[in-house]
Amino acid sequence: MSTDQRDRLLEGVGWKARGDRIPEFPNPRPFFPRLKHSIKLIPLFVRVALHTFVEWWNGREAFIDIFNVFRHFTYTGVPLGGIGSGSIGTDFRGGFNRFSIIPGIKEQTETQKCNQFIASVHSKKTFELIYQSILSCAEFPATVLPKWDSTIPAEDVRYRGLFPRAWQEFRLGTSGITVVVEHLSPVIPEDYSDSSLPLANFDFHVFNDSPEEVEVSITMSFRNGTGNKKWNDESLCQSHKVQKDTMVVRTLSHTVKGMPVTYAIGTEEKNGAKVTTCLFDPNGTGGRLWSDLEAYGHLSSYDHLPPKPKELGIAVCSSFFVPPDGSHTTQFSLAWYMPQVHFGTAERFYNRRYCRFFNGPDADEVGASICRHGLQNIETWQEAIRKWQDPIINDEKLPEWYRSAIFNELYYIVDGSTVWFEYDPEWRTDEILISEETEKQFKQYGRFGYMESWEYFMINTYDVHFYSSWAILKNWPQIEMSMQMDFADQVDRVDYGTATSLADGDTMTIKSYDRIPHDMGHPSNPHLPSIQEHHRLSVADPWIHTNAYILHDTGHWKDLNLKFVISCYRDWKMIAEGEEDSQEILEFFLGKCTKIVDGALENWDKDKDGMIENDGFADQTYDVWKMTGTSAYCGSLWIAALTSYIQMLKRAGIPTKDYEEKLLMAYEAYTTKLWNGKFFKFDELPDNSKIVMADQLCGFWALTAMDEPIQVSEGKIQSALETIFKYNVEMYDGGKCGAVNGFLASERVDGSSIQSEEVWAGITYSLSAMMIEKAPIYLQGMDEMAFKTSEGLFHSIWNRFPLQYQTPEAITADGMYRALGYMRPLSIWAIQHALDKKKNRK
């Protein structure tokens, strides 16, 4: 590899930083409401605080813990691991942190000094030590492994991230040696096997720009646990060296939160490389390992360890010669084999998806086989990822920020406390409503779950998934189908347990009939309704106990059911149509959607004009922003749901006349009540008539994305989009922050709600997608508007603020963020969907 090729690895499309990076706003702060809102929220705060205390007192966690807000990590890099296998975070300065191998939990641990790469350089001629250092410029406590006392100067470290790969460059002082390492996780579109693996590869390229030949040693070290002191010494640790042909693996078996896990580090003896391994005491000085590398350039002895250690470190070293003005490559593979896991209650155990491909009684051998598989397939995966990404990366008609964002925002599919389980027939013992159709899908593609946010303990929050599902639909459509069928089974489910609504203090039923649940449950310690035992269906795991969210009674929410109907048609049309079981899936979805649509007409259309009404509280995804009467947001979703339902009926050969009449009435009511000549009003309240809502066209966006007609004039749609761009984008911080949720036509931010004052990343991306969908019609700079709308958002989160690879739900122009690590920004893939459609039309 030439110097130019080396530089291209670090200078290509992606998120880039130097080790001493200081962003424009280095200290953004977690959300805190303004005084005006704080006063209004006092009753809510009291109920939430009491609920949080009661949960804590009973050894549980609230679904949102307002007293333990996550804080950003300035140096976050591309996370490691496959989908649903558990992830390991990285530090772009060098190192590993913030593990998420416990289902549903993202641990906020700092970069670990024990978990590192070490580079050693010796003269081949004299064997004099030329250079030795940890490959990191991070700062570590001096008391941890104090003999490991050398790090790289920050200005000598460069980083480029483009999920699921990243590249780091370390210049080793004046030695003339440069190390470039590529991190790669096997996350590959429409791959349902390798993409599930608990694995990361590290492809090292060592360049020698000096006039003499040198011996270089690259050592990878790792300790038990996750960096959380709770798990540091909870079980005995065991390690084995497993060698097969030229591949050498060192394993480390222990437990994390009581669940067995085996770490494995592997490399290969090839191209003249020598491989050595050792064990070390992570609580010791690290002197023996460090001095072995200094003296010999390889590992040769162990620390004095107790016979049954509860804390243990392992290390694997690859040593090789590099000629003057030459280079050498070596690869490492890191695996974390944790096949059977449980949620907080430990009531039910789950086999991870990869158990279908790698499993067995000997955890050391299985961990080693995963490492070997990684080493054998690194070039295959590199090529597969290039084939996926290159058409977008190399399209210079697209803005460079977008070519980075479309892949980097996908980090959450791995790092969203994600789980992907193999189907277990025993599930039907507790979940009797799992249908035959869903069981068939689960048997082939498994069951998937991801958290709404790292700090919002709810799996598969459906009102948010409506936006984020585009990333899954575009890349792993069968996972999306599994999720949609999973929710379809929930329509008929009832949980008569009760809870107190935190918003108003009223008693509510946990899960009502003919209602889509808000979420599939709490992954850590599910809410236990305070009712008599015989009234409670379950207080157990996610999927057994749904609706961890109890801020509102979501049985009264308007958007959940409507988004379900839209998604049923979308997923059938884009995934199942034309397949062998297409008609079976259509009829399955139709049965559920009929109940929902008929129920909405009966219960939510109060004035019988064909249009549903909101009930004067926050009965939709904007859960502290009240809507009254017909609203632009829910009204457009209703039109989209009714349209989707009609299309499903037509595909099934069922008459649609009555529903089509209702649809025409709904359009008439919607435009009559809400259109003001420039945009659709927020709702029917006169006080809200000047609110320009960024998401007012949500339902029409969904229809446009499915290539379904909209019976609203193109002029109205264009006017609404241009008004949103003018007010919500350009007038808010000069367009540098994305689209604020609410802006007044009187030219100031709508301050009626906390959420109206926020910019939601996922909404901004979906708004841009709608603009691109309409660009071929208007040809008046709509593409430019679309990219400018989201460019400010991405630039703020990823560059102005140090929030890369932890995109929050919300930001504000003055540097606040809320809900780090969030689902909704995955909606950026709706932009790519719009671009793909536009390209295919040409």
KOLROFI-793355 format. One record per residue (C-alpha): residue in three letters; x, y, z. Coordinates in steps of 0.02 Angstrom, whole numbers, plus 32768, in hexadecimal, padded with zeros to 4 digits. Example, Ala and Ser with C-alpha at 12.3 -4.5 7.8 and 13.67 -1.06 7.14 Angstrom:
ALA82677F1F8186/SER82AC7FCB8165/
REM end
This chain:
MET800080008000/SER804780A87FCB/THR804C81478034/ASP7FC1818E7FC7/GLN7F5580F47FE5/ARG7F798102809F/ASP7F4381B780A1/ARG7EA3818F8043/LEU7E70811880CE/LEU7E7381AB8147/GLU7E36823380D1/GLY7DA481DF807B/VAL7CEC81FA809C/GLY7CBE81E58153/TRP7CC5823881FD/LYS7D778273821B/ALA7DD682B182B1/ARG7E8582C782F4/GLY7EB3828A83A1/ASP7EB3833C83E4/ARG7E0B836C8399/ILE7DAC83F783F3/PRO7CFD841583AC/GLU7CAD84C0839F/PHE7C3B849B8433/PRO7CA18421849D/ASN7C28841C852F/PRO7B74840584F8/ARG7B0383E1858A/PRO7A76836785AD/PHE79C683AA859F/PHE797984118629/PRO78D3846D8610/ARG78C785298611/LEU7879857A86AA/LYS77D7859A864C/HIS77C384E18628/SER780884A886D0/ILE777B84FF872D/LYS76F784AB86C1/LEU774B840386D5/ILE775484018794/PRO76C2838587A9/LEU770C83148725/PHE77B983218772/VAL777482EF881D/ARG771D825587D7/VAL77B782238771/ALA782A823C8806/LEU77B981D58876/HIS77AD814C87F3/THR7869814A87DD/PHE7883813D8899/VAL780580AF88A9/GLU78598050881C/TRP79048069886B/TRP78C480368915/ASN78827F9488CC/GLY79257F6F8872/ARG78E87FA287C6/GLU790B802C874B/ALA788E80AB870B/PHE787080A58650/ILE78BE8152864B/ASP792D818086DE/ILE7932823D86E4/PHE79B382388770/ASN7A3381D5870C/VAL7A3E82318668/PHE7AC081F085EE/ARG7B4C826785C4/HIS7BA7826C8520/PHE7C5582248507/THR7CBC829F84A3/TYR7D2D821D8453/THR7CAF819C8416/GLY7CDE8138837B/VAL7C8A80B3830F/PRO7C428028837D/LEU7C747F738362/GLY7C0E7ED58349/GLY7B867E8982E0/ILE7ACC7EA882EC/GLY7A7F7E6F838F/SER7B1F7E1C83CB/GLY7B4A7E9E844D/SER7BBC7F2F8421/ILE7C5E7F788461/GLY7C7D80328453/THR7D1E80818419/ASP7D82811F843B/PHE7DBF8176839E/ARG7E60819E83FB/GLY7E7B80E28411/GLY7E2780668485/PHE7D84801284B4/ASN7CF5804A8526/ARG7C3980528542/PHE7C0D7F9B852E/SER7B5E7F638502/ILE7B697EA68510/ILE7AE27E9D8597/PRO7A3B7E9A853A/GLY79E97F448538/ILE7A727F9C859A/LYS7AF58018855E/GLU7B78802785E6/GLN7BC880D185FE/THR7C7A8095861E/GLU7D1880F685F7/THR7DA080BE857F/GLN7DFC802C85CE/LYS7EB9802B85D8/CYS7EBB7F6D85E0/ASN7E617F5E853A/GLN7EE07FA284C0/PHE7F567F898431/ILE80107F9F8454/ALA80947FBE83CE/SER814B7F9283E8/VAL81D77FB8836C/HIS82867F6F8373/SER831A7F7F8300/LYS83337EDA82A4/LYS83EE7EF7829E/THR84117F228355/PHE83687EF283A2/GLU836C7F9883FB/LEU82C07FD68432/ILE8291806783C2/TYR81DF808983FC/GLN8156803F8469/SER80AC80868493/ILE7FF5806384AB/LEU7F9E808F8408/SER7F3681178456/CYS7F4281CE8485/ALA7EBC81BD850C/GLU7EE281E985BF/PHE7EDF815C863F/PRO7EEA815786FD/ALA7FA081488730/THR7F7380BE87AD/VAL7F3380478727/LEU7FBF7FDC86DA/PRO803F80648705/LYS80CA801286A0/TRP8065802E8602/ASP809F80E18609/SER80AD81168554/THR8024815684E1/ILE802581A98436/PRO80278269842C/ALA7F7882A283FC/GLU7FB382FE8362/ASP7FFA825B831E/VAL7F518203831D/ARG7ED2820F8290/TYR7E2881BC8282/ARG7DA5819F81FD/GLY7D0181478220/LEU7C88810281A0/PHE7C1A808081F3/PRO7C347FEC81FB/ARG7CEC801581DD/ALA7D6780918227/TRP7E1D80BA8209/GLN7E9D80F88288/GLU7F4B81378262/PHE7FD5813E82E4/ARG807E818C82BD/LEU80FE813F8331/GLY816A81D4835E/THR820B81E782FB/SER8219812D82D6/GLY81D981428225/ILE815380C0824A/THR809C80E48228/VAL8012806C825B/VAL7F6880728204/VAL7EE27FFD8247/GLU7E387FDE81FB/HIS7DAC7FAA8271/LEU7D267F42821C/SER7C867EF3825A/PRO7C2B7E7C81E4/VAL7B8E7EE681D1/ILE7B567EC2811E/PRO7AAD7EE680CD/GLU7A367E5480B5/ASP7AB07DE2810F/TYR7A577D86819C/SER7AE87D1B81D7/ASP7B937D6F81DE/SER7B3F7E158208/SER7B097DC982AE/LEU7BB77D9A82EB/PRO7C057DDB838C/LEU7CA37E0A8333/ALA7D167E9682FB/ASN7DAF7E89828A/PHE7E487EF88291/ASP7EAE7F0381F2/PHE7F5A7F4E8216/HIS7FC97F9E8194/VAL80767FCA81D7/PHE80DF8040816D/ASN819A80558182/ASP81D880FA813B/SER828280E88190/PRO832480AE813A/GLU8336801181A5/GLU82D77F6E81B9/VAL82787F5F825B/GLU82187EDD82BD/VAL816A7F1A82EC/SER80FB7EC8836C/ILE80417EEC8379/THR7FF37EAD841A/MET7F3A7EAA8445/SER7F087E9F84FC/PHE7E5D7E89854D/ARG7E1D7E6B85FB/ASN7D817E188640/GLY7CE37E7D865B/THR7CA87F1B8608/GLY7CFF7FA2866B/ASN7C6E7FA686E6/LYS7CAE7F7E8794/LYS7C127F1787B6/TRP7C4F7E8E8741/ASN7D0C7E9A875C/ASP7D187E0A87D7/GLU7C6E7DB487D7/SER7CAE7D0A879D/LEU7D497CA1877F/CYS7DA77CC486DF/GLN7DF27C3E866F/SER7E5F7C4E85D6/HIS7E997BD68550/LYS7F077BE084B8/VAL7EB07B938422/GLN7F187B768386/LYS7EDE7B2D82E1/ASP7F587B2B8251/THR7FA37BDA8249/MET7F1A7C3082AD/VAL7F397C528365/VAL7EAF7C8783DC/ARG7EB77CB28495/THR7E0F7CA784F1/LEU7DD07CF28594/SER7D347CA485E2/HIS7CD77CFA8670/THR7C2A7D438693/VAL7BD97DED8681/LYS7B3E7E0986EB/GLY7B3A7D4D8708/MET7B3A7D22864E/PRO7BCD7CBC860B/VAL7C357D168589/THR7CD67CE58532/TYR7D477D6A84E8/ALA7DBE7D2E8462/ILE7E507D83840B/GLY7E937D32836E/THR7F1A7D4F82ED/GLU7F797CE9826D/GLU802B7CB18258/LYS80467CE081A2/ASN80BB7D4A8138/GLY81477D2781B4/ALA80E77D60824D/LYS81087D1182F7/VAL80757D058370/THR80867CFF842E/THR80077D0E84B9/CYS80037D2A8575/LEU7F957D4D860B/PHE7FA77DE3867D/ASP7F5D7E2D871B/PRO7EF27EC486EC/ASN7F087F05879E/GLY7FC47EF58799/THR80497F678753/GLY804A7F1886A7/GLY81077F1686B6/ARG81297E65867F/LEU80C67E7285DC/TRP810D7F1F85B7/SER81C17EEE85DC/ASP81B37E4F8572/LEU817F7EB884DE/GLU820A7F358500/ALA82907EAF8510/TYR825A7E298494/GLY81D27E718424/HIS815D7DE48454/LEU81047D9984EB/SER81607D15854B/SER81267D0C8601/TYR808E7D1F866F/ASP806C7D898707/HIS80657D2E87AD/LEU7FAC7D0987AF/PRO7F407CB58834/PRO7F0C7C038805/LYS7E567C3887F2/PRO7E577CEF87BD/LYS7DB87D5687BF/GLU7E0B7DDE8757/LEU7E777DB586C2/GLY7EC17E028628/ILE7EF77DAD8588/ALA7F6E7DE88500/VAL7F9A7DAE8450/CYS80327DEF83F3/SER805F7DE7833B/SER81177E0E8313/PHE815D7E268264/PHE81E57E7D8202/VAL81C67F178196/PRO824A7F468115/PRO82837FFA80F9/ASP8203805C8092/GLY81947FC3809D/SER80F67F8B80F5/HIS80AA7EF38147/THR7FF87EC08172/THR7FB27E5A8200/GLN7F017E3C823E/PHE7EB07E2282E6/SER7E017DE8830D/LEU7DA37E0A83AE/ALA7D0A7DA183D9/TRP7C957DA2846F/TYR7C337D018476/MET7B9C7D1984E9/PRO7B1E7CA1849D/GLN7A967C988520/VAL7A597D368574/HIS79C97D7885D9/PHE79777E1D8604/GLY796D7E6786B2/THR78F37DEC86FA/ALA79557D5386BC/GLU78AB7D0286A8/ARG78CC7CC885F7/PHE796F7CA1859C/TYR79907CCA84E7/ASN7A0A7C858467/ARG7A5B7D0B83FD/ARG7A447D038341/TYR7AF87CCC8322/CYS7AD97C2A8383/ARG7A8C7BEA82E2/PHE7B3A7BF28294/PHE7BB57BE68326/ASN7B887B8683C3/GLY7BBF7AF3842D/PRO7BEC7AB884DC/ASP7CA37AEF84D1/ALA7C9C7BAD84DC/ASP7D577BBE84C0/GLU7D4E7B5E841D/VAL7CB37BBC83E2/GLY7D017C64840B/ALA7D9F7C3083B0/SER7D3B7BF68318/ILE7CE57CA0830E/CYS7D907CF48311/ARG7DCE7C808288/HIS7D347CA38221/GLY7D587D5C8231/LEU7E0D7D4B81FD/GLN7DDE7CDF8169/ASN7D577D55812A/ILE7D9D7E038146/GLU7DBF7E21808D/THR7D147DDA805C/TRP7CBF7E5080D6/GLN7D277EE4809E/GLU7CF27EC57FEB/ALA7C3A7EAF801B/ILE7C3A7F53807C/ARG7C917FAE7FED/LYS7C107F6A7F73/TRP7B867FAC7FE4/GLN7BD28056800A/ASP7C3580877F6F/PRO7BA080B97F01/ILE7B72813B7F83/ILE7C20816C7FBC/ASN7C5C81867F0A/ASP7BC381E97ED3/GLU7C0A82997ED5/LYS7B6182E17EAB/LEU7B3482BE7F60/PRO7B7783307FE9/GLU7C0C82E58043/TRP7BBA82F980EE/TYR7B29828C80B2/ARG7B9C8204806E/SER7BE581FA811D/ALA7B41820D817C/ILE7ADF81868121/PHE7B5680FF8160/ASN7B91814B8203/GLU7AE081648245/LEU7AC880AA822B/TYR7B37808C82C4/TYR7A9A807B832D/ILE7A667FDA82D8/VAL7AF87F8A8336/ASP7B0C7FFD83CB/GLY7A55801A83F8/SER7A5C7F998485/THR7A227F2783FA/VAL79EC7E71840A/TRP79CD7DF08383/PHE79917D4883C1/GLU79767C9D8377/TYR78C27C628382/ASP78957BF28415/PRO77F27B8F840B/GLU77E17BA484C8/TRP77B77C5B84AB/ARG77077C28847C/THR76EE7BE8852D/ASP76EE7C9C856C/GLU76BE7CF184C9/ILE76297C8E848F/LEU75FD7D0D8409/ILE769A7CF183A2/SER764B7CC682FB/GLU767D7C3C8284/GLU76B27CC18207/THR77227D178284/GLU77697C7382C4/LYS77997C458212/GLN77F27CEC81FE/PHE78497CDC82A7/LYS78877C2D827E/GLN78E27C6D81E6/TYR79187D1D8219/GLY790A7D2682D6/ARG78C37DAC8348/PHE79107E598350/GLY790E7EE483CF/TYR79647F8A83EC/MET79538011846E/GLU78FA80B58452/SER79938107849F/TRP7A2680D6850B/GLU79CC812C859B/TYR79178105856D/PHE7900805185A4/MET788080188524/ILE78997F99849A/ASN78537FB883EB/THR77F7805A8412/TYR777D80558382/ASP7753810C8366/VAL780E812D8351/HIS7830808E82EF/PHE77B980D1826B/TYR78458149823B/SER78DF80E08263/SER78998046820B/TRP78D5808B8165/ALA7987805B818F/ILE79527FA881B4/LEU78DC7F9D8120/LYS79617FD880A5/ASN79EC7F6880E6/TRP79A07ED38143/PRO78EC7ECA8107/GLN78C87E228156/ILE78F47E678202/GLU78757EF181E3/MET77F47E7081B0/SER78167E0E8250/MET77F87EAB82B6/GLN77597EDB825B/MET770F7E2D826F/ASP77437E2F8326/PHE76DD7ECD8340/ALA764C7E8682DB/ASP763C7DFB835C/GLN762A7E7F83E3/VAL75897EC8839D/ASP751C7E4583F1/ARG757E7E3F8492/VAL753A7E878534/ASP75947EA785D8/TYR75187ED7865F/GLY75A27F1086D2/THR75967FC58706/ALA760F80528722/THR7605810A874D/SER761B818086BC/LEU76AC81F186E6/ALA7664827C867A/ASP75BE829086D3/GLY75BC82188767/ASP752B81B18724/THR752380F4872E/MET7538809F8686/THR75377FF1863C/ILE75E17FB38605/LYS75AD7F70855A/SER75037F818508/TYR74B47F168481/ASP74C77F4F83CC/ARG75557FC383FB/ILE760B7FBA83C6/PRO767A7FC18461/HIS76EE80548473/ASP77817FDF848E/MET77AC7F2984A8/GLY77E37F40855C/HIS786D7F6E85D5/PRO79117F0F85BD/SER79557F23866B/ASN78D07F2286F1/PRO78207F2E86A9/HIS779E7F9886FF/LEU77367F34877A/PRO76827F72877D/SER76427F8B882D/ILE75A87F1C881F/GLN756A7E76885C/GLU75CE7DE48818/HIS753D7D9087BD/HIS751C7E2C8755/ARG75CC7E328713/LEU75F97DCE8678/SER76B27DE38693/VAL77397E4A86E5/ALA77C77DF88689/ASP78367E0F85F2/PRO781D7E798557/TRP77A07E2D84DF/ILE774C7DD98573/HIS772C7E8085C8/THR77177F10854C/ASN76FB7FCA8564/ALA77847FF885DE/TYR775880AC85B1/ILE76DA80F2862D/LEU76E681AE8612/HIS763E81A385B8/ASP75BD811E8597/THR75F880F784E7/GLY7556809984C7/HIS7512814784A5/TRP75A1817B8433/LYS756F819D837F/ASP7612817F8323/LEU764280CF8359/ASN75B280748305/LEU75BC80E0826A/LYS767780C68255/PHE7659800C8265/VAL75DC800981D5/ILE765180718167/SER76E480008190/CYS76807F62816D/TYR765F7F9C80BC/ARG770D7FE380A3/ASP77647F4480DE/TRP76F17ED4807B/LYS77097F3B7FDE/MET77C57F507FEF/ILE77F37EA68037/ALA776D7E22801F/GLU77137E507F7F/GLY773E7DD27EF8/GLU77827D537F74/GLU773B7CA57F8B/ASP76E27CD1802E/SER76AC7D7F7FF5/GLN75F17D5E7FFF/GLU76007D0880A8/ILE765B7D9F80F2/LEU75E17E1A80A4/GLU754B7DC180EF/PHE75A57DB68197/PHE75C37E728199/LEU75157E9A8157/GLY74C17E3F81E6/LYS751B7EAE8263/CYS75077F4F8201/THR744B7F3A81EA/LYS74327F3F82A6/ILE749E7FD982B5/VAL7451803D8227/ASP739E80148256/GLY73C4803C830B/ALA740F80E482DC/LEU737781148275/GLU730480E48303/ASN7364812E8396/TRP73D581B88356/ASP736B820D82D0/LYS72FA82698349/ASP72A282DB82CC/LYS729482538247/ASP72E982B981C1/GLY7361822C8193/MET73F1827D81F2/ILE742C8248829F/GLU744882C4832C/ASN74CA82D183B5/ASP748D82DA8468/GLY74E2837684AB/PHE7577831E84FA/ALA761D82E184B5/ASP75D382458467/GLN765E821F83EB/THR771C821583DB/TYR773082CC8410/ASP7701829984BF/VAL770683428515/TRP76C083A68481/LYS760283A88489/MET7592839C83F0/THR74D983C583EB/GLY745A83988367/THR7499837382B9/SER7556838682B6/ALA75CD83928223/TYR763783048268/CYS75B682818297/GLY753F82B9820D/SER75C082968187/LEU75E881EF81D8/TRP752F81C281D6/ILE752481E9811C/ALA75BF817F80FD/ALA757B80F08166/LEU74D280F2810F/THR752780F88064/SER759880678094/TYR7505800280D2/ILE74A480208031/GLN75397FE77FCA/MET75477F478030/LEU748D7F258017/LYS74A07F3C7F5C/ARG75337EC47F56/ALA74C87E467FB4/GLY74347E5F7F3D/ILE73C27EAA7FC2/PRO734A7F3B7F99/THR73887FE57FD2/LYS72FA805D7FA6/ASP72C8808B8059/TYR737C80AA808E/GLU73A381107FF3/GLU730E8180801B/LYS7353819680CB/LEU73FD81C08082/LEU73B5824A8015/MET7359828F80AC/ALA73FA82898111/TYR745A82EB808E/GLU73D0836E8087/ALA73C983818143/TYR748683878153/THR74A0841180D3/THR740684748108/LYS7435847481BF/LEU74F1848981B2/TRP752B84D7810F/ASN754D85918124/GLY759385BA8079/LYS764A859680A3/PHE765184FE8115/PHE75E684868179/LYS75BE84CA8224/PHE75FC846982BC/ASP754A844182F6/GLU74A084938307/LEU74C58502839D/PRO74CB85BA836C/ASP755F85D583E2/ASN75C38558837C/SER7597859E82D1/LYS764285EC82B4/ILE76A8855082E0/VAL770A850D824C/MET772A84578278/ALA77C184068225/ASP776A835C8222/GLN76C1839881E3/LEU76CD83308143/CYS76FF828D8197/GLY76738223814F/PHE7688826C80A1/TRP7743824580AB/ALA7717818F80D1/LEU76A38186803A/THR771F81D97FC7/ALA77A881617FFD/MET773580D17FCC/ASP770A81217F24/GLU765581337F57/PRO75F081C97F19/ILE75C7825D7F89/GLN752482B87F6E/VAL756A835E7FA8/SER75A383D47F21/GLU765D83D67EFC/GLY765684927F14/LYS7620847D7FC9/ILE76A983FD7FEB/GLN772C846B7F9B/SER76F285047FFB/ALA76F484A480A0/LEU77A584638081/GLU77E5850F8050/THR7793855D80EA/ILE77E384DA815C/PHE788C84FA810C/LYS787B85B6811F/TYR784385B581D5/ASN787885138229/VAL7920850381D0/GLU796485AA8194/MET791F8616821F/TYR795A859F82A6/ASP7A1185C082C9/GLY7A2C85F28214/GLY7A0D854181D6/LYS7AA084FC8239/CYS7A3D848582A7/GLY79BA842C823D/ALA78FE84468246/VAL78B8847E82ED/ASN781584248312/GLY77AB84C08324/PHE77C2857182E4/LEU774385FD82E4/ALA7714865B8248/SER773686F482B3/GLU77ED86C4829E/ARG781F86798345/VAL782E85CA838B/ASP778C858183CC/GLY77A385808488/SER7700852984B3/SER7757848484D8/ILE7800843D8502/GLN77FA83D58464/SER77C6846383F1/GLU786A84B8841E/GLU78D5842283F2/VAL792383E38352/TRP79038328833E/ALA798782D782D3/GLY79148251828E/ILE788F82CF825E/THR790C833C8204/TYR794A82A8819E/SER789982718171/LEU786E8323813F/SER7902832380CA/ALA78C6827E8082/MET781C82CB805D/MET786F835E8005/ILE78D582E97F97/GLU783A82817F70/LYS77E9831F7F2C/ALA788283657ED4/PRO785E83117E2A/ILE77B583697E29/TYR77E684177E5D/LEU789684257E16/GLN78AC84C57E79/GLY7941849E7EE5/MET78E584227F53/ASP797D83AE7F56/GLU79E8843F7F8F/MET7968846A8015/ALA796483B5804D/PHE7A1F83A58064/LYS7A30845080B5/THR79A784208131/SER7A0783888171/GLU7AB783C88156/GLY7AA8844281E6/LEU7A6783BA8258/PHE7AF1833E822D/HIS7B7883C38236/SER7B3D83FC82E1/ILE7B31834E832E/TRP7BCC830282E0/ASN7C41839882D2/ARG7C0B84338333/PHE7BD983C683C9/PRO7C3C832983F9/LEU7BA582B783E5/GLN7BE58245835A/TYR7BA981908362/GLN7B2F81BF83EC/THR7AAE8225838C/PRO7A2982618406/GLU796F826F83EB/ALA7975832B8400/ILE79EB83BF83FD/THR79D6847A840E/ALA7A39850883C3/ASP7A808538846D/GLY7AD584908484/MET7A5B842284E3/TYR7A37836E84B5/ARG79B982ED84EF/ALA79B8822F84E8/LEU7A6681FD84AA/GLY7A7081698435/TYR79C3816B83E5/MET796081068366/ARG790B818C82FF/PRO79A481D282A3/LEU79AD812E8243/SER7925818181DA/ILE79B481C88173/TRP79A0812B810A/ALA78FA817280CD/ILE796581F48074/GLN79C4816A801D/HIS791F81177FF0/ALA78E781B97F9E/LEU798C81C97F42/ASP798381147F05/LYS78D381327EC1/LYS790B81D07E6B/LYS799E81767E1C/ASN793180E67DE1/ARG78B7815E7D8D/LYS793F81A27D1C/
REM end
